[in-house]
């Protein structure tokens, strides 16, 4: 009898075909919405699961799932997992690093460009039919090339953004991270390590790429926004909750900073209503890794993580060590 695996959300047909070679697969191609209780109930009937960042596997869910053996997140971020609880229960957890790094860095840069150069705001103006003549200051925004980018969180994606900024746009790159990069990596990214305070005070563009945890909750709140330049932009491609969205909406409304570009939100898919009414913000629905080849690579790596665990006792890109 094949091992039972559940795929929490719709996925590429070819990924399902691959999974079905090894497992008895429950899919959710119909995209039936889970409540936490219905998700826990469904998960409890399976030994493995392919999850997205929106599907919680925390201590409460795990309590209902004594026969669960492996969970593979189709995301590099894994704040929907309680990894210590998974390890304690002997469940292999995995994520999808590397395959999305460059695509997500591309998007971070796209969001920076769109925000600094006011692309969304000006497009809405055009669509509303308000463009009647040219003006010298019409949607004049901030400079990107040659300016200073401050990157908070200098992991793989942060370094990808740094390379684009330094080599493609001649930007000065400053960064802050829990640990400093090696001299070699700093040289490759042309990046200078600074304190968080210095970064906030001197960057023309602040890019957030820190993983979410209790410690990084509201890394940017009212106090940090007050440290930023009034001409600065803030870009969040990390996770909702890294920014205090209510404080940001207020700072944007008061023009305390010039603009923000946000791909992630506190409590998404809900978006703070005040962010929807300020003009100087570009809002996208958590799509930084969404190129077709990258999403396919993520899905297939997540599938491989399950196959590898159940056939060889260890996932390809594990987040914990368990004995099979
Ligand atoms: C995912 C992401 O698409 O990888 C991540 O951490 O945020 C995105 O690439 C999202 O989490 C859905 O799983």
Boltz pocket constraint, residues with backbone or C-beta under 6 A from the ligand:
constraints:
  - pocket:
      binder: B
      contacts: [[A, 51], [A, 52], [A, 53], [A, 54], [A, 74], [A, 75], [A, 76], [A, 77], [A, 78], [A, 96], [A, 100], [A, 237], [A, 238], [A, 286], [A, 288], [A, 289]]
      max_distance: 6.0
